[in-house]
Amino acid sequence: PIKIPQGVKVASIVYFRVSGPGDYSMDGPSGLARHRLQLDSWAPTADAATALANLVKDRIDGYSGVMGSGGAAVNVQGVFQTDLREDYDDDVELHRCGRDFMFAYEEI
């Protein structure tokens, strides 16, 4: 989560929660939580960063079902991509393909 260790130059995924608003109706909390997560795919080339980001998207975009186990399990109502960005970081000399996903779920 959050950052790649210093000196790492291989394809990597970094993730963090951007926001986590509640969900409400006129009767109060709906019991549904929504979290926006940013997943950044880093790689030495732009094509490799995009390919890694596409693998992540193919795996989670549109997913619904149970994620996790035990006390950490959540009933995912849906996962949807909400944003996309690409860039290059001169400091670490890696390309980034970042995608944001909204996770809507009920805690079990």
C-alpha positions in Angstrom: 0.0 0.0 0.0 0.8 3.7 -0.5 4.4 3.6 -1.9 7.0 1.4 -3.7 10.1 0.8 -1.7 13.1 3.0 -2.7 15.2 1.6 -5.5 12.5 -0.8 -6.9 12.5 -0.7 -10.7 10.2 -3.7 -11.5 6.5 -3.6 -12.4 4.6 -2.9 -9.2 1.1 -1.9 -8.0 0.5 0.7 -5.3 -2.9 1.3 -3.9 -4.5 3.6 -1.3 -8.0 4.8 -0.3 -8.8 8.2 -1.8 -12.1 8.6 -0.1 -14.8 6.7 1.9 -18.1 8.5 2.0 -21.1 6.9 3.6 -24.3 6.2 1.7 -27.6 7.7 3.0 -31.3 7.8 2.1 -33.9 10.1 3.6 -34.3 7.5 6.4 -30.6 7.7 7.4 -27.6 5.4 6.7 -28.3 2.8 4.0 -25.9 0.3 5.4 -23.9 0.5 2.1 -20.3 1.8 2.3 -18.5 3.3 -0.7 -14.7 3.6 -0.9 -12.7 5.1 -3.8 -9.4 3.4 -4.2 -6.6 4.5 -6.4 -4.5 1.7 -7.9 -1.3 2.8 -9.6 0.6 0.4 -11.9 4.3 1.3 -12.2 6.7 -0.2 -14.8 9.9 0.7 -16.7 7.9 1.3 -19.9 4.5 2.9 -20.6 3.3 -0.3 -22.4 4.2 -2.4 -19.4 2.5 0.0 -16.9 -0.7 0.0 -19.1 -0.6 -3.8 -19.5 -0.4 -4.2 -15.7 -3.2 -1.7 -15.1 -5.3 -3.6 -17.7 -4.8 -6.9 -15.8 -6.0 -5.2 -12.6 -9.0 -3.7 -14.4 -9.9 -7.1 -16.0 -9.8 -8.7 -12.6 -11.9 -6.2 -10.5 -14.0 -3.9 -12.7 -17.6 -5.0 -12.5 -16.9 -7.5 -9.7 -19.7 -8.3 -7.2 -19.6 -11.0 -4.4 -17.8 -11.6 -1.2 -14.2 -10.3 -0.8 -12.1 -11.3 2.1 -12.8 -13.8 4.9 -13.8 -13.9 8.5 -14.2 -10.6 10.3 -12.6 -8.7 7.3 -15.1 -10.1 4.7 -17.4 -7.7 2.9 -20.3 -8.2 0.5 -19.3 -6.2 -2.6 -22.3 -4.9 -4.5 -20.1 -3.6 -7.3 -16.6 -2.3 -8.3 -16.5 0.3 -11.0 -13.6 2.2 -12.6 -14.1 6.0 -12.2 -10.9 7.6 -13.5 -7.7 6.9 -15.5 -4.4 8.8 -15.7 -1.0 8.1 -17.1 2.4 9.8 -16.5 6.1 9.4 -16.0 8.0 10.1 -12.8 11.5 11.4 -13.5 12.7 10.8 -9.9 12.0 7.1 -10.0 12.3 6.7 -13.7 9.1 4.7 -14.0 5.9 5.1 -16.0 2.5 5.1 -14.1 -0.9 4.1 -15.2 -3.3 5.1 -12.5 -6.9 4.0 -12.2 -9.5 4.8 -9.6 -12.2 2.3 -8.6 -15.3 2.8 -6.5 -16.1 -0.1 -4.3 -19.7 -0.3 -3.0 -20.2 -2.9 -0.3 -22.0 -4.1 2.9 -19.9 -5.2 5.8 -20.7 -8.8 6.8 
